[in-house]
Each structure stands twice: as C-alpha cells, then as structure tokens.
Amino acid sequence: MVLRPAPSRRRARARVRRALTASLAVGGLLLTVSLTTGAAPPRPGTATGAPAPVTRVGGAPGTATPLTGFATQSSAKVSDTPAAVSTPGYPTSGWHPVGPRSTVLSGLLKAGTYPDPFYSTNLKKIPAADFAVPWWYRSDFTVADPSRRTYLDVSGVVSAADVYVNGTQVATKDRIAGAYTRHELDVTDLVKAGTNTVAFRVQPNDPRKNLTMGWIDWLQPPPDENMGIVRDVLVRRSGPVALRDAHVTTRLDTDSLASAELTVKAQVRNDSDATVTATVSGTAGPAAISRTVSLAPHQTKTVIFTPDDVPGLRLDRPKVWWPAGMGDQPLYDLDLTATVSGTPSDTAHHSFGIRDVKAPLNADGARQYRINGRPLLIKAGGWSPDVFLRWDARSVEDRLKYTLDLGLNTVRLEGHIEPDEFFDLTDRYGILTLPGWECCDKWEGQVNGDETGDQWTAADYPVAKDSMAAEAARLRDHPSVISFLIGSDFAPDATIEKNYLDALDAADWPNPVIPAASAKSSPKLGKSGMKMTGPYDWVPPDYWYAKREGGATGFNSETSAGPDIPTLDTLRRMMSPSELETLWRDPSAKQYHRSPSDTFGDLKLFDNALIGRYGPPTGLTDYVRKARLARYEAVRAQFEAYARNFSDASRPATGVVHWMLNSGWTSLHWQLFDRYLDQGGAYYGAKKANEPLHIQYSYDSGSVVVVNSRHTAATGLTARVSLYTPDGTRKFDKSATGLRVPGDGGKTTALTVPAHVSGVSGTYLAKLQLTDDAGKEIGRNVYWLSTKQDVLDWDNTDWYYTPTTSYADLTGLDDMAEAPVSATATTTGGPDSTATTTVTLRNTASRGAPALLVDAHLVNGSDTPVLPVRWSDNQVSLWPGESVTLTATYRTADLGGSAPSVRISGWNTATRTIPAAAKSR
C-alpha cells in the first residue's frame, strides 16, 4: 500500500482548536531592548485596578525606550470614546495592570483571576467568550523635550490593533495587522512635554483567519488565542536624520578561514523640511568607517561601505563563529552615529558573527548543511514557547542550556519566532536555529487545498510580505540563524514565493531559503530537500534504521515516537488523582494533557506497546517506571540511527528534528523534557545518543559502531560488547582493538553481534564499552533486547506511524533481582550562586543482576525536584562491583533555603533519599 500523503496530517491537525502564539518581528530597526521578564507563575491575590507604570523616555539621540507596562480592559466594559481613553489622565480604575509584553490571558493569570492553568482541566474552564471582543491596552510615557522627533516602534500585536496617541488615531487595524509585521509611527506632532498616552484597541485573534500563530496539535490552546501585545513597544527619539536598517553582510573564505570581507549598509533618512548634510560614522568590527551624505527634505539614501573603499573591512584571520562543539562563538559589533552640524542625530548598534552557511541538495535530493565548509548533521528539537507567550529570559536560557546538554545543535521554530533576546542567546551558546512559517492555519490557507486556514484575500499578500521583510531584517545578522523555511507542510505558490523572496533579497538575507519542511517544491526554489514522513506516534526502536518513511535517511524536519510520560513528580503536579488512575489503567481514555487532536488524543498506541513489550503495569509507579525505559530506548534509537547513517555513501542521513524539544504546557507527548524542566527517559536517551564520541548498537544488523562528531579523528580505541541474561550471567563477550574513527560525524564498525548466541533467549542485556589506549573507559551504553523482534507492518503505514504486528519480549526484565546500590553525596558551592552535588553510586553485590537505569534526582527538603539541573550523566547501569560518580550543577536559590538531598531509584533498585551534605573545606 502506498504511504498516505502528508495532507492527511494536516486534516488531522485541522480538527484541533487553534490558538495563536506571538513571537513577533522586530524588523530592520536595530534596537536596544531590555531583558524584561514576564513568565512568573500566576500569583493569586495580586491587586488589579492600579494604573499602568509611566515610562520616562530619554531625549538622547538614538534612544529606544520600551514602554514599561499597560493597563488593560475589555472593550465590553469601556463605553468611552477612543479619544477619551487615549487622553492623559483618563481614569483606569478596575483595569488590569500588565507588563510590557503580555497577552490578555497572561495578564489575568498574573493577577490570580484563574487557578493554575497547568493543572488538570483548569485551562478549559476559562470562558473563551471574554476574549471575543477587542481589549484596550493603555500606557503613559513622559517626554521632557518635545522638539526632538518621536516615533512609536510597534510590533508583536496579536492579531491587529487601532492605535491612538493623545486622543488622535495614528493607525488603523488594517495597517497594524499580522503577528510579525513591524511599524514605525511618526508621532512628533502629537507629543508634548510631560505625560503622553498611547492606547491600542487590540482585536480578537483567530489563526485560521489571521497571519499570526497557532498551536495546531501541540497542546491545549489558550482561550484568548494569545491576543495581546507580546513584543516591546518602543518610543524612539532622534534629531532630524534617522538611521535605519543598519546591517553587515559577511563573506568568509571557507577554504582556509584566513580572511573575510565585511560590507556595511544603512538607510539615512531626513525627516525634516530642510536639506541637511549628515555624516554617518562609526565602527564595524575593527574597521573605522565614515561617509558624508546630502539629503533633500524627507529623502532617504542608502550608504554602503565595502572593502574596496574601506580596506579595514577586509579582515585577516577573522574570529569565526562556530556552532557549539565545533568551535567558539565570537561576535563583532556594529556601531553607527548620524551627525548633523556636529550634533548626534541618531545611532544604531548591534552584534554580528562571521560564518558561512551552505545547504545544497545532495545526490539523493536531501538538504545537507555545511557550516564554514564543514559538513554537519543537524540534530534538532522543535521549540515551543510558553503557551501564554510569557517571555522569561532566564527560563529560555535554562531550556537552551538543556539543548546543549542533550547534545543537540539546532532548534526549529515552526512559527512562534521568539523575540530578539532569544537569538542573542542562541548566538552566545552556539545553537543553530531554523525559523519559518507554520502549517495548518492562514499561513498556508492559499496553497493547502481543503486543509484548515482561510484562503487569502488581497489584503493578506502585503501583510505576509511585510512579515517576511521584518523577520529577515531582524534575523539576518544573527550567526545562529541558518535558514528560513517559507513553507511548512506546503510550499508557497509563485506569487507568495516571489513576495517572500523579494523581501528576503531586499534585506540582504545571507542564508539558504527552504521552500517547505515537507518534500514539496516551489516554482523558483525548487525542491525542499526535506521530508515530513513522520512518525508522530509510537514506533519500535528498529523503525529508525530502515531507510524509508521516517527512517534515518535524508533530512526529517519533524519526527518522534510520540508520547512522553513525565516523571511522577511532574505528573502529580499536572493531573488530579482520578486522572492519574485513568492514565495507567485505560489506554483508550482521552487525555486532556496530550493533544486536542483526535489523532493524538489518547495513549492507545504507546500503552499497547508498553503492555505488549514490558507487560501490564501494576500501578501508576510501575507504569511510569516502564514508560521511562520505553522512552529511553525510543529516543536513543532515533538519534543513534541518524548519526550512524550520516556518513553513508548511499542515501545518508543529513538532519533530524525531534518533534518536539519541549512543551509550553504540561504535556504527555512530544517533549524531551517537561514544562517544569524535569528529566526522564527521553532526556537521558537523547543525551546518551548524542555523546560526541559514542559507541552504539544497531538494531537492524547487530553491528557495534563508534561515531565521532568531533572534528579530529579518534584513535587507539577498544570496543567491547558483552551479552547477559537478566540474572547477570554473561553469555557472550567480544572486543575489537586499535580502532580509528574519523571526525566530523565519521564512524567505524567495530564488530557485529551474532544473530544467535548460545544460552540467550527472550530478554537479554547488552553492555557496550569504549576504552582509550590506556584502558580507561570513555564510553558506555546498555541495551535491553529480545530474541523476539518487533515486527513492523510497513505496507499499512499511515502518515503518523507504522503499525507493529508483533512486539519484542522484554518481560524478562521483571525477573531481575533487586540490585543493592549504595550512594554517597556531597555538595560544594560555586561561582554565580551555583552549587555542585557529587554523587557516587556503587553496585555492592559480588555477582548477580546489574542495577538497570539507576536514576539520581536532586531534591529539596520537601522531596521536590530542584530544577533546572544539569547532570554529568544519569540513568546509569551498574554491574556488580561497578561504581560511577555523577555531578549535578544547579542554582543554589532553587533549593528554597533547604539542604539538598538525592533521591535514588532504578528499574530494579529500591527508592531511597540520601542527604547531600556540604563538603568540608
């Protein structure tokens, strides 16, 4: 049977309720934006009715001051005219104070209006009717000197807004429309000395009808559809001449990396009624630049500095920016000032990196990325913001640090394109990003047939083009951004594609442009070089090794084995006792915390496999225990298969995006770590698979392979594989010595495990060890396997999974005797208010069963996990007499004032908690 085409996926997604996220464009203007955070959990009892903060706007040229907050209210409760609402002194008694970036609902949650929306079904109890009318956003700002020019820089409005300043309308909702567009409103003639007021009448949002963002089938969407203002609104001040669209293009010699050329561009705009002469000067990296330009009244000119006229823009031995694990992440600065008659009029500043990205199609038509001339396997996760779009810089940074800890090098943003600070962080940490438009709503409504999303009207085309222009200008100088996907499940038609490409070209977009995340083509760009063949639900580990469907060949833009059952700690935070009982007892039950989709609404496929392979759970604890093993092996196999096949001569794997990295809500699927940053089997399966020098087992052939993602070759290695029955009896042992593994994703097949081993039947364990030339263990990997294989029914593959007609028998794991594991822990303080807890685990038995997948959880005095935390290793397996030392790094403040302890548990290890006493000096 032929695999059903990808549109089936969108039909399933079309049945879900949409909500909009608003990670919105910041366009071509180069701004200094404060790291304002707003993602604190709801705080019941917070007072409402207080006036919004007053923003004090500076008068210096080039000042870009974000409004510090708003007062919000439903238009259904405001009978006064817009002119009255937007006049200074208007009373806001009973209005809701919110931060500078806030959806309507996030503001109400912060005020404690509703109970915890992450628990049980609280979210769906919030009345959606409250958000079916426009809401007012009102803010005051003060200006001391009104003689300077004043502009409102507006972005992040979901979905549209009428804008008023001091009683006068300055823009309509037809202009301020689209989540990613950016607008500069000249309000110089309206601004006065003292207090001024800006008011937005924000329109309700529907991602099927507006070019905004939706949650598709990721999670339960918020009832306000994320309506609000979720990017900073800035008040910009300047003299008669404004600097706009300042940026740097780079050209790197990828053969030697010994030289690079910079080109600097900026628009110089005369906003006065008189002819002026302006001097644009500053620095681009180490080079000083200066140019004088004459401007007629209201004229704009582009100034360009090239290495031909400024030799300093030709760099010898440039500091090259690399993805994490491939090198350092140095950044250069661009600083420009426009001066008129010796007086500064405006400034521009931002950072940029020097690096080169190519992504041609290989011989098989797959997209293959090369960074600075070196090939790279894209190992990514799908990024999700907070469901209420509450920006919290520290929380985002924690998630990005987890991304690196997982061994990933990329995140994909399907829509939900985050604010500037996000890309500042990915630049700093060396995490590549793949932003792009999303499927299953208005963005692809013109090209996706009968799928969800309205057909475009004439008004939508300029909004889409302006969105592309704003995002291109905002993201182009970030070295972590390596492409833009102008389509997701579908590619744009000729008209839409031309608009996008024209906008990208006008912005000097430096990176590859991908027509779609699926195997679609667009008229000019041609083939995408990507596939979107699933799976999205449970498949066995050996699925990933087949070079078909979602298996490890080509570039798979979104895929995983679906459900992820969080830790018991998280489950008890997010579900009621009755929901937890249903969770482990009833595979067919609808799970509110999985997805609103009919396709992904239950856990039937996952649970049937769990029961078929591991045996029926005896309770919630046993269910979570078995799910941990199932997720570990599934995620590990996905990343290992793609890594193994990366260097193949025929049909190599070039990229894989685990769908998804994280969840913006409390979820039961598509995540490597949960909403609270707790880590389970999926996390440590991925971390194990993505080790830079890694020994692994091949489910398809039984081969033991060593993969090296480091640049330099690894030599003098020994690989060893040992097979054991569940009682710990060794039945097979073989080593290969003198191994050399090439770098940059190369591999070496060390040996192959025979298909049949005497004394091995049913469930068995495989221990893989990698040692260096001194005999020191530098890698270990443990598998639980079966002589009875999972059998895939490829002919009946659906768009989201391939059926399994017979399961591997792993029930023998239940026969493993309890393994005695001793544990000691000590804690030391560190820099920046961090602490490190060191844990030593030892299997104290002299013989018998190994301790399988022993987990160490850092907890506080209330036995609550301390999160986030980064472990050097975890969920380890120890044979009798073996020991391992693990370290956990975390913020001391997250202990909440208590002393740390460590909770030890495992497949066949008794759960207990030990103190992690402070280490004596």
TARA-V94052 format. One record per backbone hydrogen bond with DSSP energy under -1.0 kcal/mol. CO is the residue of the C=O (numbers start at 1). NH is the residue of the N-H. If there is no record, write none. Layout:
co:CO nh:NH
co:CO nh:NH
This chain:
co:5 nh:8
co:6 nh:9
co:6 nh:10
co:7 nh:11
co:8 nh:12
co:9 nh:13
co:10 nh:14
co:12 nh:15
co:13 nh:16
co:34 nh:36
co:43 nh:46
co:55 nh:142
co:60 nh:63
co:63 nh:237
co:65 nh:235
co:70 nh:98
co:71 nh:138
co:72 nh:96
co:73 nh:136
co:74 nh:77
co:75 nh:78
co:81 nh:85
co:82 nh:86
co:84 nh:87
co:87 nh:90
co:92 nh:95
co:95 nh:49
co:96 nh:72
co:98 nh:70
co:102 nh:229
co:103 nh:107
co:104 nh:108
co:105 nh:109
co:106 nh:110
co:107 nh:111
co:108 nh:113
co:109 nh:112
co:116 nh:119
co:119 nh:122
co:122 nh:125
co:123 nh:126
co:127 nh:130
co:128 nh:131
co:129 nh:132
co:134 nh:75
co:135 nh:202
co:136 nh:73
co:137 nh:200
co:138 nh:71
co:139 nh:198
co:140 nh:55
co:141 nh:196
co:142 nh:57
co:143 nh:194
co:149 nh:238
co:150 nh:187
co:151 nh:236
co:152 nh:185
co:153 nh:234
co:154 nh:183
co:156 nh:230
co:158 nh:228
co:159 nh:178
co:160 nh:203
co:162 nh:201
co:163 nh:170
co:163 nh:171
co:164 nh:199
co:165 nh:168
co:168 nh:165
co:171 nh:163
co:172 nh:175
co:172 nh:176
co:175 nh:177
co:176 nh:161
co:183 nh:154
co:185 nh:152
co:187 nh:190
co:187 nh:191
co:194 nh:143
co:196 nh:141
co:197 nh:166
co:198 nh:139
co:199 nh:164
co:200 nh:137
co:201 nh:162
co:202 nh:135
co:206 nh:209
co:206 nh:210
co:207 nh:442
co:208 nh:454
co:210 nh:212
co:211 nh:179
co:215 nh:218
co:222 nh:225
co:224 nh:227
co:227 nh:104
co:228 nh:158
co:229 nh:102
co:233 nh:67
co:234 nh:153
co:235 nh:65
co:236 nh:151
co:237 nh:62
co:238 nh:149
co:240 nh:271
co:242 nh:269
co:244 nh:267
co:247 nh:265
co:249 nh:263
co:251 nh:261
co:252 nh:254
co:253 nh:257
co:258 nh:317
co:259 nh:253
co:260 nh:315
co:261 nh:251
co:263 nh:249
co:264 nh:305
co:265 nh:247
co:266 nh:303
co:267 nh:244
co:268 nh:301
co:269 nh:242
co:276 nh:295
co:278 nh:293
co:279 nh:339
co:280 nh:291
co:281 nh:337
co:282 nh:289
co:283 nh:335
co:284 nh:287
co:287 nh:284
co:289 nh:282
co:291 nh:280
co:293 nh:278
co:295 nh:276
co:296 nh:299
co:299 nh:270
co:301 nh:268
co:303 nh:266
co:305 nh:264
co:306 nh:310
co:310 nh:313
co:311 nh:314
co:313 nh:262
co:315 nh:260
co:323 nh:326
co:328 nh:322
co:332 nh:352
co:333 nh:285
co:334 nh:350
co:335 nh:283
co:336 nh:348
co:337 nh:281
co:338 nh:345
co:338 nh:346
co:339 nh:279
co:340 nh:343
co:343 nh:340
co:345 nh:239
co:346 nh:338
co:348 nh:336
co:350 nh:334
co:352 nh:332
co:354 nh:321
co:356 nh:372
co:358 nh:370
co:360 nh:368
co:362 nh:365
co:366 nh:362
co:369 nh:376
co:370 nh:358
co:371 nh:374
co:374 nh:371
co:378 nh:656
co:379 nh:409
co:379 nh:410
co:380 nh:658
co:381 nh:412
co:382 nh:661
co:382 nh:662
co:386 nh:389
co:391 nh:38
co:392 nh:396
co:393 nh:397
co:394 nh:398
co:395 nh:399
co:396 nh:400
co:397 nh:401
co:398 nh:402
co:399 nh:403
co:400 nh:404
co:401 nh:405
co:402 nh:406
co:403 nh:408
co:404 nh:407
co:409 nh:432
co:410 nh:381
co:411 nh:434
co:412 nh:383
co:413 nh:415
co:413 nh:436
co:419 nh:422
co:420 nh:424
co:421 nh:425
co:422 nh:426
co:423 nh:427
co:424 nh:428
co:425 nh:429
co:426 nh:430
co:426 nh:431
co:430 nh:324
co:432 nh:411
co:433 nh:482
co:434 nh:413
co:435 nh:485
co:436 nh:415
co:441 nh:444
co:442 nh:445
co:444 nh:447
co:444 nh:448
co:448 nh:451
co:457 nh:460
co:460 nh:464
co:461 nh:465
co:462 nh:466
co:463 nh:467
co:464 nh:468
co:465 nh:469
co:466 nh:470
co:467 nh:471
co:468 nh:472
co:469 nh:473
co:470 nh:474
co:471 nh:475
co:472 nh:476
co:475 nh:478
co:478 nh:481
co:480 nh:433
co:484 nh:514
co:485 nh:437
co:488 nh:517
co:488 nh:518
co:493 nh:497
co:494 nh:498
co:495 nh:499
co:496 nh:500
co:497 nh:501
co:498 nh:502
co:499 nh:503
co:500 nh:504
co:501 nh:505
co:502 nh:506
co:503 nh:507
co:504 nh:509
co:505 nh:508
co:512 nh:484
co:514 nh:486
co:518 nh:520
co:520 nh:528
co:522 nh:526
co:526 nh:522
co:529 nh:367
co:531 nh:557
co:535 nh:560
co:540 nh:543
co:541 nh:544
co:542 nh:545
co:543 nh:546
co:544 nh:552
co:546 nh:548
co:548 nh:551
co:551 nh:553
co:554 nh:654
co:554 nh:655
co:555 nh:531
co:556 nh:657
co:559 nh:659
co:562 nh:670
co:567 nh:571
co:568 nh:572
co:570 nh:574
co:571 nh:575
co:574 nh:120
co:576 nh:580
co:577 nh:581
co:578 nh:582
co:579 nh:583
co:580 nh:584
co:581 nh:585
co:582 nh:586
co:586 nh:589
co:587 nh:603
co:591 nh:594
co:593 nh:668
co:601 nh:591
co:603 nh:607
co:604 nh:608
co:605 nh:609
co:606 nh:610
co:607 nh:611
co:608 nh:612
co:609 nh:613
co:610 nh:614
co:611 nh:615
co:613 nh:810
co:619 nh:623
co:620 nh:624
co:621 nh:625
co:622 nh:626
co:623 nh:627
co:624 nh:628
co:625 nh:629
co:626 nh:630
co:627 nh:631
co:628 nh:632
co:629 nh:633
co:630 nh:634
co:631 nh:635
co:632 nh:636
co:633 nh:637
co:634 nh:638
co:635 nh:639
co:636 nh:640
co:637 nh:641
co:638 nh:642
co:639 nh:643
co:640 nh:644
co:641 nh:645
co:645 nh:648
co:645 nh:653
co:652 nh:554
co:654 nh:378
co:655 nh:556
co:656 nh:380
co:657 nh:559
co:658 nh:382
co:661 nh:672
co:664 nh:387
co:668 nh:564
co:674 nh:677
co:678 nh:674
co:680 nh:684
co:681 nh:685
co:682 nh:686
co:683 nh:687
co:684 nh:688
co:685 nh:689
co:686 nh:690
co:688 nh:691
co:692 nh:709
co:694 nh:707
co:696 nh:705
co:698 nh:702
co:702 nh:753
co:703 nh:698
co:704 nh:750
co:704 nh:751
co:705 nh:696
co:706 nh:748
co:707 nh:694
co:708 nh:745
co:710 nh:744
co:714 nh:741
co:717 nh:739
co:718 nh:771
co:719 nh:736
co:720 nh:769
co:721 nh:734
co:722 nh:767
co:723 nh:731
co:723 nh:732
co:724 nh:765
co:725 nh:728
co:729 nh:725
co:732 nh:723
co:734 nh:721
co:736 nh:719
co:739 nh:717
co:741 nh:714
co:746 nh:708
co:748 nh:706
co:751 nh:704
co:757 nh:760
co:762 nh:787
co:764 nh:785
co:765 nh:724
co:766 nh:783
co:767 nh:722
co:768 nh:781
co:769 nh:720
co:770 nh:778
co:770 nh:779
co:771 nh:718
co:772 nh:775
co:776 nh:772
co:779 nh:770
co:781 nh:768
co:783 nh:766
co:785 nh:764
co:791 nh:805
co:792 nh:794
co:793 nh:796
co:794 nh:797
co:800 nh:536
co:800 nh:537
co:801 nh:798
co:803 nh:793
co:806 nh:791
co:810 nh:813
co:811 nh:814
co:812 nh:815
co:813 nh:816
co:820 nh:844
co:822 nh:842
co:824 nh:840
co:826 nh:838
co:827 nh:919
co:828 nh:836
co:831 nh:834
co:833 nh:892
co:834 nh:830
co:835 nh:890
co:836 nh:828
co:837 nh:888
co:838 nh:826
co:839 nh:886
co:840 nh:824
co:841 nh:884
co:842 nh:822
co:843 nh:881
co:851 nh:878
co:852 nh:907
co:854 nh:876
co:855 nh:905
co:857 nh:903
co:858 nh:866
co:859 nh:901
co:860 nh:863
co:864 nh:860
co:870 nh:889
co:876 nh:854
co:878 nh:851
co:879 nh:882
co:882 nh:843
co:884 nh:841
co:886 nh:839
co:887 nh:872
co:888 nh:837
co:889 nh:870
co:890 nh:835
co:891 nh:894
co:892 nh:895
co:893 nh:896
co:895 nh:898
co:900 nh:916
co:901 nh:859
co:902 nh:914
co:903 nh:857
co:904 nh:912
co:905 nh:855
co:908 nh:819
co:912 nh:904
co:914 nh:902
co:917 nh:827
